């Protein structure tokens, strides 16, 4: 049984552990995602990662980047990741 690092820390707050780099990166990404979900709940706005936005709205990374640079859409930076609001993307696509 593989235990989630976050669960391990919660269950054993005084534990000393050794962790490899890839697990540490995954832990950081999990924390960033959790922060984004909390922000999402507070604002009642649906946020999408770049990959989620690309998939859901059938656009490429270059399109999201170009929209951001042109000021057509503003990604919200949480941690080291950028999120896009669903309402901003839908509005932009409707005005295409």
C-alpha positions as CSV (number, residue, x, y, z in Angstrom):
1,X,0.0,0.0,0.0
2,X,1.5,3.3,-1.1
3,X,0.7,6.2,1.2
4,X,0.3,9.8,0.0
5,X,3.0,12.0,1.3
6,X,0.5,14.6,2.5
7,X,-1.4,11.9,4.5
8,X,1.9,10.6,6.0
9,X,2.8,14.1,7.3
10,X,-0.7,14.7,8.6
11,X,-0.7,11.4,10.5
12,X,2.8,11.7,11.8
13,X,3.6,15.5,12.1
14,X,6.9,15.0,13.8
15,X,8.3,12.4,11.4
16,X,11.7,12.8,9.7
17,X,11.7,11.5,6.2
18,X,14.0,11.2,3.2
19,X,12.4,11.9,-0.1
20,X,13.5,11.7,-3.7
21,X,13.3,14.7,-6.0
22,X,10.4,13.4,-8.1
23,X,8.3,12.7,-5.1
24,X,9.1,16.2,-3.7
25,X,8.1,17.8,-7.0
26,X,4.8,15.8,-7.0
27,X,4.1,16.9,-3.5
28,X,4.7,20.6,-4.5
29,X,2.3,20.2,-7.4
30,X,-0.3,18.6,-5.2
31,X,0.0,21.6,-2.8
32,X,-0.3,24.0,-5.7
33,X,-3.4,22.2,-7.0
34,X,-4.9,22.2,-3.6
35,X,-4.3,26.0,-3.3
36,X,-6.0,26.5,-6.7
37,X,-9.0,24.4,-5.7
38,X,-9.3,26.5,-2.5
39,X,-9.2,29.7,-4.5
40,X,-11.7,28.2,-6.8
41,X,-14.1,27.5,-4.0
42,X,-13.7,31.0,-2.6
43,X,-14.3,32.8,-5.9
44,X,-16.9,30.3,-7.2
45,X,-14.9,30.5,-10.5
46,X,-13.8,27.5,-12.5
47,X,-10.1,27.5,-13.0
48,X,-8.3,25.4,-15.6
49,X,-4.6,24.5,-15.8
50,X,-3.0,25.3,-19.2
51,X,-3.4,21.6,-20.2
52,X,-7.0,21.4,-19.1
53,X,-7.8,24.6,-21.0
54,X,-6.1,23.4,-24.1
55,X,-8.0,20.1,-24.0
56,X,-11.4,21.5,-23.0
57,X,-11.4,24.4,-25.4
58,X,-9.4,22.7,-28.2
59,X,-6.7,25.4,-28.4
60,X,-2.9,24.9,-28.3
61,X,-0.4,26.2,-25.8
62,X,0.7,28.9,-28.3
63,X,-2.8,30.2,-28.6
64,X,-3.2,30.6,-24.8
65,X,0.2,32.2,-24.6
66,X,-0.7,34.6,-27.5
67,X,-4.0,35.5,-25.9
68,X,-2.2,36.3,-22.6
69,X,0.5,38.4,-24.3
70,X,-2.2,40.3,-26.2
71,X,-4.1,41.0,-23.0
72,X,-7.2,39.1,-24.3
73,X,-7.1,36.8,-21.3
74,X,-5.1,36.9,-18.1
75,X,-3.9,33.7,-16.5
76,X,-3.9,33.7,-12.7
77,X,-0.6,32.5,-11.3
78,X,-0.9,30.3,-8.2
79,X,2.5,29.0,-7.1
80,X,4.5,28.3,-10.3
81,X,1.4,27.3,-12.3
82,X,-0.9,29.4,-14.4
83,X,-4.6,29.0,-14.3
84,X,-7.3,30.3,-16.7
85,X,-10.9,31.1,-15.7
86,X,-13.5,29.2,-17.7
87,X,-15.6,32.4,-18.0
88,X,-12.7,34.3,-19.6
89,X,-12.0,31.5,-22.1
90,X,-15.7,31.1,-23.0
91,X,-16.1,34.9,-23.4
92,X,-13.0,35.0,-25.7
93,X,-14.2,32.1,-27.8
94,X,-17.7,33.6,-28.1
95,X,-16.1,36.8,-29.5
96,X,-13.8,35.0,-31.9
